[in-house]
Amino acid sequence: MKTGVFNFLEQDRVHFGSPAADALQTEATLRGAQRIFVVTSRSLNRKTDAVTQALSKIAPAVVGLFDECIEHTPRETVLAVARAVREARADLIVSIGGGTVIDTVKVALVALAQGLERIEQLDDWHMRVAPDGSRVVPQPGPPPCRQIAVPTTLSGAEFSDLGGATDTRFGTKHGYTGAFIGAAAVILDPRITVHTPDRLWLSTGIRAVDHAVEALCSVNAQPLIDATSVRALALLGRSLSRYASAPDDLDARLDGQMGAWLAATSIRRTEYGASHGLGHALGADAGVPHGITSCVLLPTVMRYNADACPAQMAEIAAALGDPGRPAADQVEALIASLGLPTRISQLGIDPGRLPVIAQKGMANPWVRSNPRPIRDAAQLQALLEQAWA
């Protein structure tokens, strides 16, 4: 008999379709927030009026703003945010941006919860594989405040209690978790996403597809996640295709946000596979954005796993619109139709790095939970080489 446990997020609400300014005012009022700290991206804050507009109804309570978030979330930036929040005595954080911004806040909340002030102190708090192959998943205490997320991409970071940060000393990405580091509330406003660059919006959409695909094929798939993932694939396929011809269609953008939401319900509830695990290694080693790692890895990993989960692949194919065509072929065709890369060789990476990336990938728990087992770096390098050519 199948058994399992589904853990719900410590998340109170999702506002969808409402203007960000209205929803932020609602959240601030409900929470009695008096000292709000804002974390966002430099481009969104300095090149558009999106942040100012979003904060317009809570501006008097804003006590600080950080807009120096860096892609792949280096731990130095995490600690800089933690220091700024601590000094501002903030009682609420508003994160406005993509996965980098939201993850920066998540890991900063781990640092605040545990009183961490030095880079090396973060070593004890990331998820890892022990020498005996077991999982080490540290659980920090409650942080001094929560975050409200206003996402501008489709990465789904706002719907998880998992944050990633890069150890720049070794070029490795680490995952951090905690019951209260994720967003207490999420605001899905398609209007604010019109400032997101096309390539970022579309590639994070493929990241959301990756969430849904690897959740359906997971070694510990969940019934609720199976349902949300199938619906997510239909919404994402429709939304991304529509965006390619009508980027100003706010309904299509909201469909994408809904699809990313449904796909992200799987994060930290099912074990992903090699597309995610190897993507972390590729991203941290070569500076490749997570959405692009999904573009160049997911179709190859799906073909590798096809014989291990044929029923799931058939379900994915049907959700994408053509039950008679292999799921991996449909995903690859969608990526190509959006003008995104489908091979690692298109990224300008030195092929001599592939053995190094494979070795780093073996330290990732999701490589170890791939539906078709991957037992050594040689197998992982072979997979990389298939995704290269």
SERO-4910 file (N, C-alpha, C, O; in steps of 0.05 Angstrom, whole numbers):
BEGIN
 pado doro    nc1    nc2    nc3   cac1   cac2   cac3    cc1    cc2    cc3    oc1    oc2    oc3
  Met    A     17    -24      0      0      0      0     17     25      0     37     27     15
  Lys    A     11     44    -17     26     69    -19     22     86      6     -1     88     16
  Thr    A     43     97     17     41    115     40     56    141     34     73    142     16
  Gly    A     51    161     50     65    186     46     54    207     65     35    203     79
  Val    A     68    230     65     60    253     81     62    278     64     82    282     50
  Phe    A     41    295     64     42    320     50     43    343     71     27    345     88
  Asn    A     64    359     68     68    382     87     59    408     74     69    415     53
  Phe    A     41    422     88     32    447     77     51    470     85     65    468    106
  Leu    A     53    490     69     69    513     75     58    530     97     33    530    102
  Glu    A     75    544    111     66    565    130     60    590    113     75    610    115
  Gln    A     39    589     98     32    611     79      2    617     83    -15    599     81
  Asp    A     -4    642     87    -31    650     94    -49    655     70    -72    646     70
  Arg    A    -39    669     50    -56    678     29    -40    681      3    -16    684      2
  Val    A    -56    679    -19    -46    687    -46    -66    706    -58    -90    700    -60
  His    A    -57    730    -65    -73    750    -78    -67    747   -108    -44    749   -116
  Phe    A    -87    744   -125    -81    742   -153    -99    761   -169   -123    762   -165
  Gly    A    -86    775   -188   -100    794   -205   -103    822   -193   -108    841   -208
  Ser    A   -100    824   -167   -103    850   -154    -78    867   -158    -56    856   -160
  Pro    A    -81    894   -160    -57    911   -161    -39    906   -137    -49    904   -114
  Ala    A    -13    906   -141      5    900   -119      2    921    -97      4    913    -73
  Ala    A     -2    946   -103     -4    967    -83    -27    961    -64    -25    965    -39
  Asp    A    -50    953    -75    -74    947    -58    -69    923    -40    -75    923    -17
  Ala    A    -57    902    -52    -53    877    -37    -32    882    -15    -35    871      7
  Leu    A    -11    897    -21      9    903      0     -3    919     23      3    914     46
  Gln    A    -20    938     16    -34    953     38    -51    934     55    -51    937     79
  Thr    A    -65    916     43    -81    896     57    -64    880     76    -71    877    100
  Glu    A    -41    870     66    -24    853     82    -11    868    105    -10    859    128
  Ala    A     -2    893    100     10    909    121    -10    915    143     -3    914    166
  Thr    A    -35    920    135    -55    926    155    -62    901    171    -64    903    196
  Leu    A    -66    879    158    -72    854    172    -51    846    192    -57    835    213
  Arg    A    -26    852    185     -3    844    202      5    866    222     23    862    238
  Gly    A     -7    889    220      0    911    238     29    919    234     42    928    253
  Ala    A     39    918    210     67    924    204     72    954    207     58    971    197
  Gln    A     93    960    222    101    988    227    128    995    214    133   1019    209
  Arg    A    145    975    210    172    980    200    177    959    178    185    937    183
  Ile    A    173    968    153    174    950    130    200    954    115    208    977    109
  Phe    A    215    932    110    240    933     95    234    921     68    221    900     66
  Val    A    245    933     47    240    924     19    265    913      7    287    925      9
  Val    A    263    890     -6    285    878    -20    276    875    -49    255    863    -54
  Thr    A    292    884    -68    284    883    -96    309    882   -113    332    879   -103
  Ser    A    306    885   -140    329    884   -158    336    913   -166    319    931   -166
  Arg    A    361    916   -173    371    942   -181    356    952   -206    348    975   -207
  Ser    A    353    935   -226    341    944   -251    311    952   -247    303    972   -257
  Leu    A    297    936   -231    268    942   -227    266    968   -211    248    984   -216
  Asn    A    283    972   -191    281    996   -174    291   1021   -188    280   1043   -183
  Arg    A    313   1019   -203    326   1043   -214    318   1050   -243    323   1072   -251
  Lys    A    308   1030   -257    301   1035   -285    271   1036   -291    263   1043   -314
  Thr    A    255   1030   -271    226   1031   -275    213   1044   -250    227   1049   -230
  Asp    A    188   1050   -252    173   1061   -229    157   1039   -215    140   1045   -198
  Ala    A    162   1014   -222    146    992   -212    147    989   -181    127    985   -168
  Val    A    171    992   -170    174    989   -141    160   1012   -127    146   1008   -107
  Thr    A    164   1036   -136    151   1060   -124    121   1057   -125    107   1063   -105
  Gln    A    110   1048   -147     81   1045   -150     71   1023   -131     50   1026   -118
  Ala    A     85   1001   -129     77    979   -112     76    987    -83     60    978    -67
  Leu    A     95   1005    -75     97   1013    -47     81   1038    -41     82   1048    -18
  Ser    A     67   1049    -60     54   1075    -57     36   1077    -33     34   1098    -21
  Lys    A     22   1056    -26      2   1057     -4     14   1049     23      0   1051     44
  Ile    A     39   1040     23     52   1033     49     78   1048     53     93   1043     72
  Ala    A     83   1068     36    108   1083     36    115   1094     64    139   1093     71
  Pro    A     96   1105     79    104   1116    105    116   1096    124    131   1104    143
  Ala    A    110   1070    121    120   1050    139    147   1038    129    159   1021    144
  Val    A    156   1045    106    181   1034     95    205   1046    109    209   1071    109
  Val    A    222   1029    121    245   1039    136    272   1032    123    293   1040    133
  Gly    A    271   1019    100    296   1012     87    291    997     61    270    985     58
  Leu    A    311    999     43    308    985     17    336    975      9    355    989     11
  Phe    A    336    950     -1    361    938    -11    356    929    -40    337    914    -45
  Asp    A    372    939    -59    368    931    -87    393    920   -100    397    923   -124
  Glu    A    411    909    -84    436    898    -94    436    868    -96    458    855    -94
  Cys    A    413    856   -100    412    827   -103    427    818   -128    427    832   -148
  Ile    A    441    796   -126    458    786   -148    449    758   -155    443    741   -138
  Glu    A    449    752   -181    440    726   -191    456    703   -178    480    706   -173
  His    A    442    682   -172    453    658   -159    457    663   -129    467    645   -115
  Thr    A    449    686   -119    448    692    -90    473    685    -76    474    666    -60
  Pro    A    495    700    -80    519    695    -65    514    700    -35    498    717    -28
  Arg    A    528    684    -18    523    686     10    530    714     22    519    722     42
  Glu    A    549    727      9    556    754     17    532    773     16    527    789     34
  Thr    A    516    771     -5    492    787     -8    471    780     13    458    798     24
  Val    A    468    754     18    449    745     39    455    759     66    437    769     79
  Leu    A    481    758     74    488    770     99    485    800     99    479    812    120
  Ala    A    489    813     76    485    842     74    456    849     79    450    869     93
  Val    A    438    833     68    409    837     72    402    833    102    388    849    114
  Ala    A    413    811    113    407    805    141    416    828    159    402    836    178
  Arg    A    440    840    154    450    862    170    432    886    167    425    899    187
  Ala    A    423    892    143    407    916    138    379    913    152    369    932    163
  Val    A    368    889    150    342    884    163    345    886    193    327    898    207
  Arg    A    366    876    204    371    877    233    374    906    243    363    914    263
  Glu    A    390    921    227    395    949    235    369    966    233    366    985    248
  Ala    A    352    959    213    327    974    210    306    967    230    285    980    232
  Arg    A    310    945    244    290    934    264    264    930    250    242    937    260
  Ala    A    265    917    226    241    912    210    223    892    223    232    873    235
  Asp    A    197    896    219    177    876    228    163    862    205    146    845    209
  Leu    A    171    869    180    160    856    156    179    862    133    189    885    131
  Ile    A    184    842    116    200    846     92    182    843     68    166    824     66
  Val    A    184    861     49    170    859     24    191    853      2    209    870     -2
  Ser    A    189    831    -11    207    824    -33    193    828    -59    171    816    -64
  Ile    A    205    844    -77    193    849   -103    214    842   -124    234    856   -127
  Gly    A    209    821   -139    228    812   -159    225    783   -165    205    770   -159
  Gly    A    246    771   -177    246    743   -185    257    725   -163    259    733   -140
  Gly    A    264    701   -171    274    681   -152    299    690   -137    302    683   -114
  Thr    A    316    706   -150    340    715   -137    333    732   -112    345    729    -91
  Val    A    315    751   -116    307    769    -94    294    753    -72    300    756    -48
  Ile    A    275    735    -79    260    721    -59    277    701    -44    275    697    -20
  Asp    A    296    688    -59    314    669    -45    334    684    -27    341    674     -6
  Thr    A    343    707    -36    361    723    -19    347    728      8    360    726     29
  Val    A    322    735      8    308    740     33    305    715     49    308    715     73
  Lys    A    298    693     36    295    667     50    320    660     66    319    654     90
  Val    A    343    661     53    367    653     66    375    674     87    387    668    107
  Ala    A    370    699     81    374    720    101    358    715    126    367    720    148
  Leu    A    334    705    123    317    699    146    329    676    162    326    675    187
  Val    A    342    657    149    356    636    164    378    648    181    382    642    204
  Ala    A    393    667    168    415    680    183    404    696    206    416    696    228
  Leu    A    382    710    202    370    725    224    360    707    246    362    713    270
  Ala    A    348    685    239    337    666    258    358    655    276    354    651    300
  Gln    A    382    650    265    404    637    280    426    657    288    446    648    300
  Gly    A    422    682    283    442    702    291    468    699    276    490    703    288
  Leu    A    467    691    250    492    687    235    502    713    223    486    729    212
  Glu    A    528    718    226    539    743    216    563    739    198    573    758    185
  Arg    A    574    715    197    598    709    181    592    688    160    575    670    165
  Ile    A    605    690    137    601    671    115    602    642    124    585    626    118
  Glu    A    623    635    138    628    607    145    607    596    164    603    572    166
  Gln    A    592    613    178    571    604    196    548    591    180    533    575    191
  Leu    A    545    599    155    524    587    138    529    558    131    511    544    122
  Asp    A    554    549    134    562    522    127    545    501    142    539    480    132
  Asp    A    537    508    167    523    488    183    493    488    178    480    471    189
  Trp    A    483    505    161    454    508    158    443    500    131    419    503    126
  His    A    461    491    112    450    484     86    444    454     85    457    438     99
  Met    A    426    446     68    419    418     63    442    405     48    454    417     31
  Arg    A    448    380     55    470    366     42    468    336     45    451    326     60
  Val    A    485    322     30    486    293     32    510    286     49    533    294     44
  Ala    A    505    270     70    526    261     88    543    240     74    534    228     55
  Pro    A    567    235     85    584    214     73    571    187     70    578    172     52
  Asp    A    552    180     88    539    154     86    515    155     67    501    135     64
  Gly    A    511    178     53    489    180     34    463    190     45    444    194     30
  Ser    A    462    194     71    437    204     84    434    234     80    454    248     74
  Arg    A    410    244     83    405    273     80    409    287    106    401    277    127
  Val    A    421    311    105    423    328    128    407    353    121    413    368    102
  Val    A    385    358    136    367    380    131    364    396    157    345    392    172
  Pro    A    382    415    162    380    432    186    354    448    186    344    457    166
  Gln    A    343    452    210    318    467    213    323    491    232    325    487    256
  Pro    A    325    515    220    329    538    237    304    545    253    282    536    247
  Gly    A    308    562    273    285    571    289    269    592    274    277    599    251
  Pro    A    247    602    285    231    623    272    247    649    269    261    657    288
  Pro    A    246    662    246    260    687    242    244    710    256    221    706    264
  Pro    A    257    733    260    243    755    274    221    768    258    205    783    270
  Cys    A    219    763    232    198    774    216    193    755    192    209    737    187
  Arg    A    171    760    177    165    745    153    168    762    128    172    786    130
  Gln    A    166    749    105    166    764     80    140    761     65    126    740     66
  Ile    A    132    782     51    110    782     32    123    784      4    139    803     -1
  Ala    A    117    767    -14    130    766    -40    112    776    -62     89    769    -65
  Val    A    124    793    -79    111    803   -104    129    793   -127    147    808   -134
  Pro    A    124    769   -137    142    758   -158    139    771   -185    117    780   -192
  Thr    A    161    773   -199    161    785   -226    170    765   -247    172    772   -271
  Thr    A    175    740   -239    182    719   -258    165    694   -252    147    695   -235
  Leu    A    169    672   -266    154    648   -263    170    626   -249    164    602   -252
  Ser    A    190    633   -234    207    613   -221    193    598   -199    201    575   -193
  Gly    A    172    610   -187    158    596   -165    171    598   -138    162    584   -119
  Ala    A    192    613   -135    207    615   -110    188    624    -87    193    617    -64
  Glu    A    168    639    -94    150    650    -73    132    629    -61    119    634    -40
  Phe    A    131    605    -73    114    584    -63    130    561    -51    122    538    -53
  Ser    A    152    568    -38    167    546    -25    182    557      0    186    581      3
  Asp    A    190    538     16    206    545     39    235    536     35    250    529     54
  Leu    A    243    535      9    270    527      1    284    551    -12    273    562    -31
  Gly    A    307    559     -2    322    581    -14    350    571    -21    362    556     -7
  Gly    A    359    580    -44    386    573    -53    405    596    -51    398    619    -56
  Ala    A    430    590    -43    451    611    -42    478    598    -51    482    574    -46
  Thr    A    495    614    -63    520    604    -74    543    610    -56    547    632    -46
  Asp    A    559    589    -51    585    592    -37    606    600    -58    615    583    -73
  Thr    A    612    625    -60    630    635    -81    658    625    -78    674    627    -97
  Arg    A    665    615    -55    692    604    -51    697    580    -68    719    575    -78
  Phe    A    675    564    -72    678    539    -87    660    537   -111    661    517   -125
  Gly    A    644    557   -116    626    556   -139    604    535   -136    598    521   -155
  Thr    A    594    531   -112    573    511   -107    548    524    -96    550    543    -81
  Lys    A    525    513   -104    500    523    -95    489    506    -72    489    481    -75
  His    A    479    518    -51    469    504    -28    439    511    -24    431    534    -30
  Gly    A    424    492    -13    396    497     -7    392    500     23    405    487     39
  Tyr    A    375    519     30    368    524     58    338    523     61    323    530     43
  Thr    A    329    513     84    300    511     88    294    519    117    311    522    134
  Gly    A    268    523    122    259    531    148    229    536    146    220    546    126
  Ala    A    214    529    166    185    531    165    175    559    158    154    562    145
  Phe    A    189    580    167    178    607    164    195    625    147    192    650    148
  Ile    A    213    614    130    230    631    113    216    638     87    223    657     73
  Gly    A    196    621     79    182    627     54    162    650     58    160    661     80
  Ala    A    149    657     36    130    680     37    106    674     54     93    653     50
  Ala    A     99    692     72     74    689     88     50    695     70     28    684     75
  Ala    A     54    711     50     33    717     31     46    723      4     69    733      3
  Val    A     32    717    -18     42    722    -45     22    739    -60     -2    736    -57
  Ile    A     33    758    -76     16    776    -92     23    772   -121     45    779   -130
  Leu    A      5    760   -136      9    755   -164     -5    777   -180    -29    776   -185
  Asp    A     10    797   -188      0    820   -203     14    820   -231     37    827   -233
  Pro    A     -1    812   -252     12    811   -278     21    838   -288     39    839   -306
  Arg    A     10    859   -278     18    886   -287     47    892   -282     61    904   -299
  Ile    A     57    883   -259     85    890   -252    105    873   -268    128    879   -269
  Thr    A     95    851   -280    113    834   -295    120    844   -323    137    833   -337
  Val    A    107    866   -332    112    876   -359    141    887   -361    151    891   -383
  His    A    153    892   -338    181    902   -338    201    879   -339    225    885   -343
  Thr    A    193    855   -336    211    832   -336    221    826   -365    204    824   -383
  Pro    A    247    824   -369    257    818   -396    245    793   -408    240    774   -393
  Asp    A    240    793   -434    227    770   -447    241    743   -441    228    724   -433
  Arg    A    267    743   -444    282    718   -440    279    708   -411    278    684   -407
  Leu    A    279    726   -392    276    718   -364    248    707   -359    245    686   -346
  Trp    A    228    721   -369    201    711   -365    197    684   -377    186    665   -364
  Leu    A    205    680   -402    201    655   -416    217    632   -404    207    610   -401
  Ser    A    242    638   -398    259    616   -387    250    607   -359    252    584   -353
  Thr    A    241    626   -343    230    618   -317    204    603   -320    196    587   -304
  Gly    A    190    609   -342    166    593   -349    174    564   -354    159    545   -346
  Ile    A    196    560   -368    206    532   -372    215    520   -346    213    496   -342
  Arg    A    226    536   -328    232    526   -301    207    516   -287    208    495   -274
  Ala    A    185    530   -290    160    520   -279    151    494   -292    141    476   -278
  Val    A    154    492   -318    149    467   -332    166    444   -320    156    422   -315
  Asp    A    191    450   -314    210    431   -302    199    422   -274    200    398   -268
  His    A    189    441   -258    177    434   -232    155    413   -236    154    392   -223
  Ala    A    137    419   -255    114    401   -260    123    373   -270    113    353   -261
  Val    A    141    373   -290    150    348   -301    164    330   -281    157    307   -278
  Glu    A    183    342   -266    198    325   -248    182    318   -223    188    298   -210
  Ala    A    161    333   -217    143    325   -195    126    301   -203    123    283   -188
  Leu    A    116    302   -228    100    279   -237    116    254   -239    106    232   -233
  Cys    A    142    256   -245    159    233   -248    174    226   -223    191    208   -223
  Ser    A    168    240   -201    183    237   -176    181    209   -164    161    195   -167
  Val    A    203    201   -151    203    175   -137    185    175   -113    178    153   -103
  Asn    A    176    198   -104    156    199    -82    133    218    -90    126    235    -75
  Ala    A    122    213   -114    100    230   -124     77    231   -104     72    211    -90
  Gln    A     63    254   -104     40    258    -86     15    262   -102     16    274   -123
  Pro    A     -8    252    -92    -33    254   -108    -41    283   -113    -49    290   -135
  Leu    A    -39    301    -93    -46    329    -97    -27    342   -118    -36    357   -135
  Ile    A     -1    335   -116     18    347   -134     15    336   -162     19    351   -181
  Asp    A      7    311   -165      1    301   -191    -20    318   -205    -18    325   -229
  Ala    A    -41    325   -190    -63    340   -201    -55    369   -208    -61    378   -230
  Thr    A    -41    382   -190    -32    409   -195    -12    411   -218    -12    430   -233
  Ser    A      5    390   -220     25    391   -241     13    388   -269     21    401   -288
  Val    A     -7    370   -271    -20    367   -298    -34    393   -306    -31    401   -329
  Arg    A    -48    405   -288    -61    431   -294    -40    453   -300    -44    469   -318
  Ala    A    -18    452   -285      3    472   -290     14    470   -318     18    490   -331
  Leu    A     19    446   -327     30    442   -354     11    453   -376     20    466   -395
  Ala    A    -15    449   -372    -34    460   -392    -34    490   -392    -33    503   -413
  Leu    A    -34    502   -368    -33    531   -366     -7    543   -377     -8    563   -391
  Leu    A     15    531   -370     41    542   -378     45    540   -408     54    558   -421
  Gly    A     37    517   -419     40    513   -448     24    534   -463     34    546   -482
  Arg    A     -1    539   -454    -18    559   -467     -7    587   -463     -6    603   -482
  Ser    A      1    593   -438     10    620   -432     35    627   -447     37    649   -458
  Leu    A     55    609   -446     81    616   -459     78    619   -489     90    636   -501
  Ser    A     62    602   -501     57    604   -530     43    630   -537     50    643   -557
  Arg    A     23    638   -520      9    663   -525     28    687   -521     26    706   -536
  Tyr    A     45    685   -501     63    707   -496     81    713   -520     87    736   -526
  Ala    A     89    692   -534    107    696   -557     95    714   -578    110    728   -592
  Ser    A     68    714   -580     56    731   -601     42    756   -589     37    775   -603
  Ala    A     37    755   -563     23    778   -550     33    783   -522     20    777   -502
  Pro    A     58    794   -520     70    798   -493     55    817   -475     59    817   -451
  Asp    A     37    833   -487     22    852   -470     -5    841   -460    -20    855   -447
  Asp    A    -10    816   -466    -35    803   -457    -33    796   -427    -20    777   -420
  Leu    A    -46    813   -411    -44    809   -382    -57    783   -373    -49    771   -353
  Asp    A    -78    775   -387    -91    749   -380    -73    726   -384    -72    707   -369
  Ala    A    -58    727   -406    -38    706   -412    -16    706   -391     -7    684   -382
  Arg    A     -8    729   -383     12    731   -361      2    719   -335     16    705   -321
  Leu    A    -23    726   -329    -35    715   -304    -37    684   -306    -33    670   -286
  Asp    A    -44    674   -329    -45    645   -333    -18    633   -327    -16    612   -314
  Gly    A      4    646   -336     31    637   -331     36    637   -301     48    618   -290
  Gln    A     28    658   -287     32    660   -258     16    638   -244     26    626   -225
  Met    A     -8    632   -253    -24    611   -241    -11    584   -246     -9    567   -228
  Gly    A      0    580   -270     13    555   -276     38    551   -259     44    530   -249
  Ala    A     53    573   -256     78    572   -239     70    566   -210     84    551   -197
  Trp    A     48    577   -200     38    572   -173     32    542   -170     41    530   -151
  Leu    A     16    531   -188      9    503   -186     33    485   -188     36    465   -173
  Ala    A     52    492   -206     76    475   -209     93    476   -184    105    456   -177
  Ala    A     94    499   -171    111    503   -148    101    490   -123    115    488   -103
  Thr    A     76    480   -123     66    466   -100     82    441    -95     81    429    -73
  Ser    A     98    432   -114    114    408   -111    141    413    -97    153    394    -87
  Ile    A    149    439    -95    176    444    -84    177    436    -55    161    444    -38
  Arg    A    197    419    -49    202    408    -22    181    388    -13    180    380     11
  Arg    A    162    381    -31    143    361    -24    147    335    -40    139    313    -31
  Thr    A    159    337    -63    167    314    -78    197    317    -84    207    339    -85
  Glu    A    209    294    -88    238    295    -96    240    299   -126    229    284   -142
  Tyr    A    254    319   -134    259    324   -162    281    305   -172    291    288   -157
  Gly    A    288    308   -197    308    291   -209    332    306   -220    339    328   -210
  Ala    A    345    295   -240    371    305   -249    369    332   -263    389    347   -264
  Ser    A    346    339   -275    345    366   -287    349    388   -267    364    407   -271
  His    A    336    385   -244    340    404   -222    367    402   -209    382    421   -206
  Gly    A    375    377   -202    400    373   -188    424    380   -204    442    394   -194
  Leu    A    424    372   -229    447    378   -246    446    408   -254    467    421   -259
  Gly    A    421    419   -256    419    447   -262    431    465   -241    443    486   -247
  His    A    429    457   -215    442    472   -194    473    472   -198    486    493   -194
  Ala    A    484    449   -205    513    447   -209    521    464   -233    541    478   -232
  Leu    A    506    462   -255    513    477   -279    510    507   -274    527    522   -283
  Gly    A    489    515   -260    485    543   -255    507    555   -238    517    576   -244
  Ala    A    513    541   -216    534    552   -198    561    552   -210    577    570   -205
  Asp    A    568    532   -226    595    529   -237    599    549   -261    620    561   -263
  Ala    A    578    551   -278    582    566   -302    566    592   -303    566    606   -323
  Gly    A    552    599   -281    537    623   -281    512    623   -299    504    644   -309
  Val    A    500    600   -303    477    598   -320    452    601   -304    448    588   -283
  Pro    A    434    619   -312    409    623   -297    392    597   -295    394    581   -313
  His    A    377    594   -274    363    569   -269    343    563   -292    340    540   -300
  Gly    A    329    584   -302    311    579   -324    324    568   -348    314    550   -362
  Ile    A    348    578   -354    363    568   -377    374    540   -372    376    524   -391
  Thr    A    381    533   -348    390    506   -342    368    486   -348    373    464   -358
  Ser    A    343    494   -342    320    476   -348    317    474   -378    310    452   -388
  Cys    A    321    496   -393    318    495   -422    337    474   -435    330    459   -452
  Val    A    362    474   -425    383    457   -438    385    429   -426    397    412   -438
  Leu    A    372    424   -403    375    398   -390    349    382   -390    350    357   -393
  Leu    A    326    395   -387    301    380   -383    295    361   -405    289    337   -399
  Pro    A    295    368   -431    288    348   -451    306    324   -451    297    301   -454
  Thr    A    332    328   -447    351    305   -446    346    287   -422    346    263   -424
  Val    A    341    300   -398    335    284   -374    309    269   -378    306    246   -369
  Met    A    289    281   -391    263    267   -395    268    242   -413    256    221   -407
  Arg    A    284    245   -433    289    221   -450    304    200   -435    299    176   -438
  Tyr    A    323    208   -417    338    189   -401    319    174   -382    322    150   -377
  Asn    A    298    188   -372    280    176   -353    256    163   -365    240    151   -351
  Ala    A    253    164   -391    227    156   -404    219    127   -397    196    122   -392
  Asp    A    238    109   -397    231     81   -391    225     76   -362    213     56   -355
  Ala    A    234     94   -344    230     91   -316    202    101   -307    192     93   -286
  Cys    A    190    118   -323    164    128   -316    146    133   -341    139    156   -346
  Pro    A    140    112   -356    125    115   -381     97    126   -377     88    141   -394
  Ala    A     83    118   -356     56    127   -352     56    157   -347     38    172   -357
  Gln    A     75    167   -331     77    195   -325     84    211   -350     73    233   -355
  Met    A    102    200   -367    109    214   -391     85    216   -410     81    236   -424
  Ala    A     68    196   -410     44    197   -427     25    218   -417     12    232   -432
  Glu    A     23    221   -390      6    242   -378     16    270   -385      1    288   -390
  Ile    A     42    273   -384     55    299   -391     49    305   -420     43    328   -426
  Ala    A     52    286   -437     48    290   -466     19    300   -471     15    318   -487
  Ala    A      0    287   -458    -28    294   -461    -33    322   -450    -48    338   -463
  Ala    A    -21    329   -427    -25    356   -416    -14    378   -433    -24    400   -434
  Leu    A      7    371   -448     20    391   -466      5    393   -493     12    410   -509
  Gly    A    -15    376   -497    -32    379   -520    -31    358   -542    -48    358   -560
  Asp    A    -12    339   -541     -9    319   -562     -2    292   -550     22    286   -548
  Pro    A    -22    276   -543    -16    250   -530     -1    231   -548     10    211   -538
  Gly    A     -1    236   -574     13    218   -592     42    225   -597     56    211   -611
  Arg    A     51    247   -585     79    256   -589     94    254   -563     84    262   -543
  Pro    A    119    243   -564    134    241   -539    136    267   -523    139    288   -535
  Ala    A    133    265   -497    133    289   -480    158    305   -483    157    330   -484
  Ala    A    181    292   -484    207    306   -486    208    322   -512    219    344   -512
  Asp    A    198    310   -533    198    325   -559    181    350   -557    188    371   -568
  Gln    A    158    348   -544    140    371   -542    153    393   -525    151    417   -532
  Val    A    166    385   -503    179    405   -486    202    419   -502    205    443   -501
  Glu    A    218    403   -516    240    415   -531    229    433   -553    241    454   -558
  Ala    A    208    425   -566    196    442   -587    185    468   -575    188    490   -588
  Leu    A    173    467   -552    164    491   -539    187    510   -533    185    534   -538
  Ile    A    208    499   -522    232    516   -515    243    529   -540    248    553   -540
  Ala    A    246    514   -561    257    525   -586    238    546   -598    248    566   -608
  Ser    A    212    542   -596    193    561   -607    194    588   -593    186    608   -604
  Leu    A    203    588   -568    206    612   -552    232    627   -557    237    647   -545
  Gly    A    249    615   -574    275    627   -580    295    623   -558    314    639   -556
  Leu    A    292    602   -542    310    596   -520    328    573   -528    321    557   -545
  Pro    A    352    571   -516    371    549   -522    360    522   -513    346    520   -493
  Thr    A    367    502   -528    360    474   -521    384    456   -517    381    433   -509
  Arg    A    408    467   -521    433    451   -518    453    466   -501    454    491   -503
  Ile    A    469    452   -485    489    466   -469    510    479   -487    521    500   -480
  Ser    A    515    468   -510    535    479   -529    528    507   -538    545    522   -548
  Gln    A    502    515   -535    494    542   -543    500    563   -522    495    587   -527
  Leu    A    511    555   -499    515    573   -477    543    584   -475    549    601   -458
  Gly    A    561    575   -493    589    585   -492    605    574   -470    624    587   -461
  Ile    A    598    551   -460    613    538   -437    635    521   -448    631    507   -468
  Asp    A    658    522   -436    681    505   -443    673    475   -438    667    468   -415
  Pro    A    673    458   -458    665    430   -454    684    416   -434    676    395   -423
  Gly    A    707    427   -429    725    416   -409    714    418   -381    725    405   -363
  Arg    A    694    435   -377    681    438   -350    662    415   -344    654    412   -321
  Leu    A    653    400   -364    632    380   -360    639    360   -338    622    354   -322
  Pro    A    664    349   -338    671    330   -316    669    343   -289    661    330   -269
  Val    A    677    368   -287    676    382   -261    647    386   -253    640    382   -229
  Ile    A    630    394   -271    601    399   -265    588    372   -257    572    372   -239
  Ala    A    596    351   -270    585    324   -263    593    317   -235    577    306   -220
  Gln    A    618    322   -228    627    315   -201    612    332   -180    604    321   -159
  Lys    A    608    357   -186    593    374   -167    564    365   -166    551    366   -144
  Gly    A    553    356   -188    525    347   -188    520    323   -171    498    320   -160
  Met    A    540    306   -167    536    282   -150    532    289   -121    522    273   -105
  Ala    A    538    314   -113    533    322    -85    505    333    -81    497    339    -59
  Asn    A    490    335   -103    463    346   -101    442    323    -95    442    303   -109
  Pro    A    426    327    -75    406    306    -68    387    299    -90    379    276    -92
  Trp    A    380    318   -108    361    311   -129    373    295   -151    359    281   -165
  Val    A    399    296   -154    412    277   -173    409    249   -162    404    230   -177
  Arg    A    412    246   -136    410    220   -123    381    209   -123    377    185   -120
  Ser    A    361    227   -127    333    217   -127    321    216   -155    297    215   -158
  Asn    A    338    217   -176    328    215   -203    313    189   -207    321    168   -197
  Pro    A    290    189   -222    275    165   -226    290    141   -237    287    118   -228
  Arg    A    308    146   -256    326    126   -265    353    131   -251    365    151   -255
  Pro    A    361    112   -234    384    118   -216    409    127   -230    416    117   -251
  Ile    A    423    146   -218    449    156   -226    468    151   -203    465    164   -182
  Arg    A    487    133   -207    503    124   -185    531    136   -184    544    134   -163
  Asp    A    540    147   -206    568    158   -206    570    182   -225    552    186   -242
  Ala    A    592    196   -223    597    220   -239    599    213   -269    593    230   -286
  Ala    A    608    189   -275    611    182   -303    583    181   -317    580    190   -340
  Gln    A    563    171   -303    536    171   -314    526    200   -318    513    206   -338
  Leu    A    532    217   -299    523    244   -300    538    259   -322    526    276   -336
  Gln    A    563    253   -326    578    266   -348    566    257   -375    565    274   -393
  Ala    A    559    232   -377    547    222   -402    521    237   -408    515    243   -431
  Leu    A    506    242   -387    481    257   -390    486    286   -400    472    296   -417
  Leu    A    506    298   -388    514    325   -396    523    325   -425    516    344   -440
  Glu    A    537    305   -434    547    304   -461    524    301   -481    525    311   -503
  Gln    A    503    286   -472    479    283   -489    465    310   -491    454    317   -512
  Ala    A    465    325   -470    451    351   -470    469    372   -484    459    394   -492
  Trp    A    494    366   -488    512    385   -502    508    385   -532    505    406   -544
  Ala    A    507    361   -544    508    359   -573    482    366   -586    479    365   -611
***
